[in-house]
Amino acid sequence: MPRPRQAEPSAIALRLQSGGPQSAQLLATALRVDRSSISRALALPALAPQLVRLGSTRSVTYALRRSVRGAGDTFSIRRIDADGRARDWAQLIALHGGWRLDWADAQNAPAWSEQILGLGGFAAGFPFFLGEARPQGHLGRSVGRALSAALNLPPDPRNWSDDDTLVYLQAEGDDLPGDLIVGDVPLRRVQGGFLNPSPPLPGAERAELYPALAAASVSSGNPGSSVEGEQPKFLVTLAAGDEVMPVLVKFTDVIATPTGRRWADLLAAEAHAITLLHAHGEAHAVPRLLDAAERRFLETPRYDRVGPRGRRGVVSLRALHDAFGGPDASTWPVAAANLHALGLIEATALRSIRLRHAFGTLIGNTDMHFGNLAFFLGDTLPLRLAPAYDMLPMLWAPTPGQATPTPTFAPTPPLPDETPIWNEAAAWAVEFWSRVAGDARGSAEFAAQARAAGAQVARMREIFG
């Protein structure tokens, strides 16, 4: 009898590299050998160390490890808890055709994990909670430019691949939003910072320190043009009495310029919006406004930080919507309703989201994209809604060629089933516009816009409320 044809390890490796995870039977069929030949080849030293077994018994498939840009194929993911302690959470393994997540406590894996992972913890796409950590916005572009040469990354993070993002995370991800740390190097940096912390900035000296930080932020690279609708910002930790408080600080151009004046009005309006939402339990803390060195600063405590060392996990609506699927959605309430149907969030969170969206609509917030709504990312379900942020009347934001636009404000009336929540939000919006119109820190021009908008919302309440 002729000797059965044998499977070469190199041929199997090529199939797994090009086709991703495959079963032994699929490999045998593709290579025209019997299954026992595949089993023998998979156990050979030339192949076995590179293999990852996904699933068990008859459903098992095999995947091949791959190195990510010389950084290895396996990455430890830790969480920093509210007390500042690092905990093992998962290992991420890069595979040809996808990724594998191994949970540190397999018996208590995140309650949502089965909805996004296949057999053996396989994920075809980059994990949503890590893709979320890609640098974004003004701060993100500054990070990208600063690290582009050292890490061989494109200067704009919007052009990063998943591998680029992972290279960044395992090298520089020690102060990301949320509580996750990827790799040993960033964790050692965090631990070193705990042992030898940088002194917080004295809160009483904000008026002297913030202008210098703003100037440094601008000089570090293109801060993002205000006329393109993106506000420059920086992060800082303040000493407030005996407390240490990490904050995010937005700042304007020189207020004497038309663009600076309009953004100063908008930051004051944002302070009023968040203060009002805080009074109704929808925001984390009352923000503070400060005018110094011809700029306006808006300081907001970070809700993903706890004291000097602790952290909280966060994830945006965008990441959840992309990861867990559902129908196409263009608004917060529609996307959130799908998350509720999947058991990811509870009814009270869905109601809050509808309230925030209605309020945002009635104050002219045209920037309620899915990155501007977030949830605390824990291992249990339902996920809790995070506090409101970036809530301001962006309808009036500077646009290319027009620093102080006077747009038409025409909110959409509610449908009958939306009326109870809409009416509650409309009452908040009337109060918001009254506060903005009466704020002596605002310009006369924007105060007039606020009075007109408030009158419009009040009239809508009379008709539709």
Stockholm file with secondary structure:
# STOCKHOLM 1.0

chainA/1-465         MPRPRQAEPSAIALRLQSGGPQSAQLLATALRVDRSSISRALALPALAPQLVRLGSTRSVTYALRRSVRGAGDTFSIRRIDADGRARDWAQLIALHGGWRLDWADAQNAPAWSEQILGLGGFAAGFPFFLGEARPQGHLGRSVGRALSAALNLPPDPRNWSDDDTLVYLQAEGDDLPGDLIVGDVPLRRVQGGFLNPSPPLPGAERAELYPALAAASVSSGNPGSSVEGEQPKFLVTLAAGDEVMPVLVKFTDVIATPTGRRWADLLAAEAHAITLLHAHGEAHAVPRLLDAAERRFLETPRYDRVGPRGRRGVVSLRALHDAFGGPDASTWPVAAANLHALGLIEATALRSIRLRHAFGTLIGNTDMHFGNLAFFLGDTLPLRLAPAYDMLPMLWAPTPGQATPTPTFAPTPPLPDETPIWNEAAAWAVEFWSRVAGDARGSAEFAAQARAAGAQVARMREIFG
#=GR chainA/1-465 SS CCCCCCCCHHHHHHHHHHHCSBCHHHHHHHHTSCHHHHHHHHTSTTTGGGEEEESCGGGCEEEEBCCSTTSCSEEEEEEECTTSCEEEEEEEEEETTEEEEEESSGGGCCTTGGGTCCGGGEESSCCHHHHTTSCCHHHHHHHHHHHHHHHTCCSSGGGCCHHHHHHHHHHHTTSCSSSEEESHHHHHHHHHHHHSCCCCEEGGGHHHHHHHHHHHHHHTSCCCCGGGTCCCEEEEEEEETTEEEEEEEEECSCTTSHHHHHHHHHHHHHHHHHHHHHHTTCSSSCCEEEEETTEEEEEEECTTEETTTEECCEEEHHHHHHHHCCSCCSSHHHHHHHHHHTTSSCHHHHHHHHHHHHHHHHTTCCCCCGGGCEEECCSSSSCEECCCCSCSCGGGSCBTTBSSCCCCCCCCCCCGGGHHHHHHHHHHHHHHHHHHHTCTTSCHHHHHHHHHHHHHHHHHHHHHC
#=GC SS_cons         CCCCCCCCHHHHHHHHHHHCSBCHHHHHHHHTSCHHHHHHHHTSTTTGGGEEEESCGGGCEEEEBCCSTTSCSEEEEEEECTTSCEEEEEEEEEETTEEEEEESSGGGCCTTGGGTCCGGGEESSCCHHHHTTSCCHHHHHHHHHHHHHHHTCCSSGGGCCHHHHHHHHHHHTTSCSSSEEESHHHHHHHHHHHHSCCCCEEGGGHHHHHHHHHHHHHHTSCCCCGGGTCCCEEEEEEEETTEEEEEEEEECSCTTSHHHHHHHHHHHHHHHHHHHHHHTTCSSSCCEEEEETTEEEEEEECTTEETTTEECCEEEHHHHHHHHCCSCCSSHHHHHHHHHHTTSSCHHHHHHHHHHHHHHHHTTCCCCCGGGCEEECCSSSSCEECCCCSCSCGGGSCBTTBSSCCCCCCCCCCCGGGHHHHHHHHHHHHHHHHHHHTCTTSCHHHHHHHHHHHHHHHHHHHHHC
//
